[in-house]
Amino acid sequence: MKDRILLFIPAYNCEKQIARVLSRIDGEALSYISEIIVINNRSTDNTEKVVMDFKKENPSIPLKLMRNKANYGLGGSHKVAFKYAIENGFDHIVVLHGDDQGSLSDFYPVFRREYYKKHECVLGARFMKGSRLEGYSAFRTFGNVIFDFLFAFVVKKKIYDLGSGLNMYSVDMLKSGFYQKFPDNLMFNYLMILAADYYGTDMVFYPVSWREDDQVSNVKMVSQASRVLKMLFAYYADPLTITKDYRDEKIDSYEAEVL
């Protein structure tokens, strides 16, 4: 029986990029992907209209547009998508950011060889042998590699990326909801790495391509770096901290409406 794979595309103010992302979902992609959901995190530009126009022009593509009830952040959008995948009986979920920095085609070998069936999560890696970077500064590359090294020291496993924006998870591993108290911001993926260590999740990395041209970064480097280090060293001192509530605002339920 064919696996039911959900493609989740988080989108926030990426009207210039989202059409490019959707247009690259070709016949091969659709042979693996059962459904696509774009979750609009209350964008203030025309992201939503661009997706709706694409949907009208491509009625054969199983695409659904959803809008978060509030601006939940990237982590919050993940929680909405994970809930959707669990409630609708999907076997796996692929995360592909809507800002057109990564490429779904990088995971085609993962699909073809059913590599994802052998592991609970396959994480795209920008800083691994075989990966390709375009327009990514040497300074940011160096910073990422340093943080990868620090995380690797703590979890005692090679870490090649803390969050590339192209990842794949088994839905079964998400059903416990261990991530519900993780940050709703960009730090969500960092906690997912630590959680994989804490819960003994079978996690592997896979090289991907990454490019930066007309995207606008939401990363505030200095403030985020200090928060990540504080979180990492707290986990190193006491792994049980992974179970605490990291959110700035406590949200009972992450909800989105289908448009």
N, C-alpha and C positions, 0 to 999 in steps of 0.2 A: 504493500500500500504506500502511495506517495506521501512523503512528509508534507505537512501543512506549514509553510514558512511565511511569516508576516514580515513585510518590509516597513519599518517605521522611519519616517523622515521628520525630524523636529525642525520647525521653521520659525524664525524670528527676524523680521525686517530683511528679507533676502529676495526682494522682488526681482532684482537683476540676475540672480543666480538660480532660483528655484526651477525656472522653465528649462534651463540647461540640464539640471539634475534629472528632471522627469523625462526629458527627450532622450536621454541616454539609456533609459530602461527599454532594452530591445527584446527581440524575440527569445534570445537565449535566457535573459533574466526572467522573463515571464514563464519560461519552462520550469523554473525552480520556485518562483515566488507565487503564492496563492492569492495574496491581497496586499495592497499598499495603503498605508494611512499616512497622510501628512497632518501633523498636529501643529496648528498655528498657535503660538504662545502669545496671543494678543498683540500681533504686529501692528505698528502704527503707519506702515506704508501699504503698498498694493500687493503684498504677498498673497493674500487670500484671493484676490481677483485673478491674479496670474494663474493660480492653481485651478480655479473654477473654469477659466477659459481653456486651459489645457485639457481638463476633464471633458468639456463639451466637444472639443476637437478630436478627442481620442476616447470615444465611448466604449471601445472594446477593452480598454485597460481597466483592471479591477482596482480603481483608485477611489479612496474615500477621504474627504477633507473634514477635519475636526477642529474645533476651536476650544481652547481651555477656558473654563469658567472664570479664571483669573490668571494673571501673569505668574505662573508657577516657577519660572526659570527652567533651565535645561534639565536639571535633575527632576524637577516636578513633571516635566513632559515625559521623561522616561517612566515615571511611576504611572502616568496615565496610559502609556503604551503597554507597559507590562501587564497592567490590569486588563486591558483590552485583549491581549494575547491569551491570558489565562481564561478569561470568561468566554472566549470564542473558540476554545479548543485547538489553538495552534501548538505545533510541536517545537518550533524554533522562531526566534525573532532576530531580525537583522536591523541594526541601527546605522543609518546613513545620514549625516548632517546635510541640511538643505542649502548650505552656502557654497556648494560646488568646489570644495577643496579636495575631497576624496572621490574615488571612483568605484562604483559597485562591481565593475568588471574585474577589479583586482581579486575579488572573492570568487570569481567563476571557477578557478581550479578547486577551491574549497567545496563548492557545490558539486562539481563533476565527480570528484573523488570521494564525495560524502565524508570529507575530513571532519566535518562538524559533528558527525555521529559518534566519533571516537572521543570527543571532549565536551565538557559542559559549557565552555565558552571559548571562542576563538576571537582574539583581539587583534585588530589591525595595528601594525607597528611601522612607524615612520623612521625609526632609527635602528633598523635591523639590516643585516646583510641581505641584499636583494631589493631593499626599499628605494624609492626615488623621490627626491625633493626638488621642487621648482619654486624659486622666488622666496625661499625660506632663509632668513638671515643666519649667518654663522653664529652670531651671538645667541639667538634663540635656540639654535640647534645645540650649542654648548650647554646652555641652561637646562634644556630638557634632558640631555645625557647625564648631567650631574644629578638631577632629581631621580632619573631612572636608577642610577647607581645607589643613591641613598635608600630608595624603596627596596632595591634588590638586597642591600645589606640587612634591612629589617626583616624581610620575609624569607631571606635565604633562598632566593630563586631568581634567575635572570629575568629582568624586566626591560622590555624594549620600547615601551610607550605607556604613558599614564592615561591616555585618552585621545585617540586619533580621530574619532568620529566615524569609524567604520568597524563595527563589532557585531558579534553573533552570539546569542545565548540560547541554551536549552530552556524551554519554558518550565520544565519540571524543576529546575534549580531556583526558579523565581517564585514558586508557589508559596513558600514560607513567608514571603514578604519581609525578609531580613533587611531590605534596603529602605523601608518606609521612613525611617528616621535619619537617613543620610541627607546631606545638604541638598537643597533645591537648586543650587547654583552650579558653576562649572566644576566644583570639587566633588560632585557626585561620583564621577568615574574613578577618582583617586580612592575613595572609600570602597568602591567595588573591587579594586585591586587588593586592598587590605582584607576585605571580607573573604575573598577567594583563599587567602592564606588562613584566616581564622577558621573558616568552615570546611577547609580541605577540599575546595572546589578544583576540579581538573581544568586548569587554565593554560592555554597555549597562545603564542603570538604568531602572526603571519605578516610577512612584509607587504606593504602597500605603497602606492604613490601618493604624493601630496603636493598641492600647488597653492600659491597665493598670488592673486592678481588684483581683482576688484573687490575682494572681501574686506569687511570691516571687523577687526578683532574686538571681542568683548572682554579680553583678558586684561586685568589690571595687575601687571607683573609684580610690583613690589609688595603690595598689600596681600595679594593671593599667595605669593611665595612664603611670606611669614606665617600665614594661617596654615598652609600645607605642612610646613616644618613643625609647627606646634602640634598639629594633629598626628603627624608621623612619629614624633618622639614620644607623645603620650601613648600611642599604641605600642611602641617599642618597650616602654616602661611597664605597661599593663595592657595586654591584648584585649581584656574585657571591655576597654573603653569603646570598642567597635559597636557595642550594644547601646551606647548612650544616644541621646537625641542631639544631633548636630545642627538642626534647623534653626534659622533665625526667627521664623514664624511657624507656630504649630498649626498644621492643617489636618483636619479630621479625615477628609476624603478628597482625593484629586479627581476632579470630574471634567469632562469635555462634552460638547454637543456636536452632533454630526450635522454638517451643513448640506 
